[in-house]
Amino acid sequence: MHGLSVLIVDDNVGDRKMLRRILGASDLGLNIVEVETADAALELDDSAFDAVFLDYHLPMTEGLRALSACRATRGAFARRASDLGS
């Protein structure tokens, strides 16, 4: 399982740091990418990520709205997304 890529989508820097610390301590050798908005996440190549942690209380485009749009157009991203309520 080494070398998996994880995307964290959260506007709160403290939450992103906490997730990075928890995931980094896993000894899985994860490649972690962070973005602050759903729009920034949607600009990325969703096939590059094995898992997505998505805060659904995001500014501009809320995470749940982005997830719904992804399910309609980009199935890979939607299957990997895990909603994070904050």
C-alpha positions as CSV (number, residue, x, y, z in Angstrom):
1,M,0.0,0.0,0.0
2,H,2.9,2.4,-0.1
3,G,2.8,5.3,-2.5
4,L,-0.9,6.0,-2.4
5,S,-2.0,9.5,-3.2
6,V,-4.5,11.3,-1.0
7,L,-6.2,14.6,-1.6
8,I,-7.4,16.8,1.3
9,V,-9.9,19.5,0.5
10,D,-10.5,21.8,3.4
11,D,-10.4,25.6,3.8
12,N,-9.3,25.3,7.5
13,V,-5.5,25.1,7.7
14,G,-5.8,23.6,11.2
15,D,-7.9,20.7,9.9
16,R,-5.6,20.1,7.0
17,K,-2.6,20.0,9.3
18,M,-4.4,17.6,11.7
19,L,-5.3,15.2,8.8
20,R,-1.7,15.5,7.4
21,R,-0.3,14.6,10.8
22,I,-2.7,11.6,11.3
23,L,-2.2,10.3,7.7
24,G,1.6,10.9,7.8
25,A,1.9,8.9,11.0
26,S,0.4,5.9,9.3
27,D,3.7,4.5,7.9
28,L,2.0,4.0,4.5
29,G,4.3,6.4,2.7
30,L,1.3,8.5,1.5
31,N,1.6,11.3,-1.0
32,I,-0.7,14.0,0.4
33,V,-1.9,16.9,-1.6
34,E,-3.9,19.7,0.0
35,V,-6.2,22.3,-1.5
36,E,-8.5,24.9,0.1
37,T,-11.5,24.9,-2.1
38,A,-13.7,22.5,-4.0
39,D,-13.0,24.5,-7.2
40,A,-9.3,23.9,-6.8
41,A,-9.9,20.2,-6.3
42,L,-12.1,20.0,-9.4
43,E,-9.2,21.4,-11.4
44,L,-6.9,18.5,-10.5
45,D,-6.7,15.2,-12.3
46,D,-9.0,13.1,-10.1
47,S,-7.5,9.8,-11.4
48,A,-4.3,10.8,-9.7
49,F,-5.8,10.2,-6.2
50,D,-6.5,7.0,-4.4
51,A,-8.5,8.7,-1.7
52,V,-10.1,12.1,-1.2
53,F,-11.0,13.8,2.2
54,L,-13.6,16.5,1.4
55,D,-14.9,19.0,3.9
56,Y,-18.5,19.8,3.0
57,H,-18.5,23.2,4.6
58,L,-16.4,25.0,2.0
59,P,-16.6,28.6,0.8
60,M,-17.9,29.3,-2.8
61,T,-18.7,25.8,-3.9
62,E,-19.6,23.6,-0.9
63,G,-18.1,20.2,-0.7
64,L,-21.5,18.4,-1.0
65,R,-22.4,20.4,-4.2
66,A,-19.0,19.6,-5.6
67,L,-19.4,15.9,-4.8
68,S,-22.8,15.8,-6.5
69,A,-21.3,17.4,-9.6
70,C,-18.5,14.9,-9.6
71,R,-20.9,12.0,-9.3
72,A,-22.6,13.2,-12.4
73,T,-19.5,13.9,-14.5
74,R,-16.4,12.4,-12.8
75,G,-17.2,9.0,-11.2
76,A,-13.6,8.3,-10.1
77,F,-13.4,11.4,-7.8
78,A,-16.8,10.7,-6.3
79,R,-16.0,7.0,-5.5
80,R,-12.9,8.1,-3.6
81,A,-14.4,11.1,-1.7
82,S,-15.0,10.8,2.0
83,D,-17.2,13.6,3.4
84,L,-15.7,15.4,6.4
85,G,-18.3,17.4,8.4
86,S,-16.8,20.2,10.4
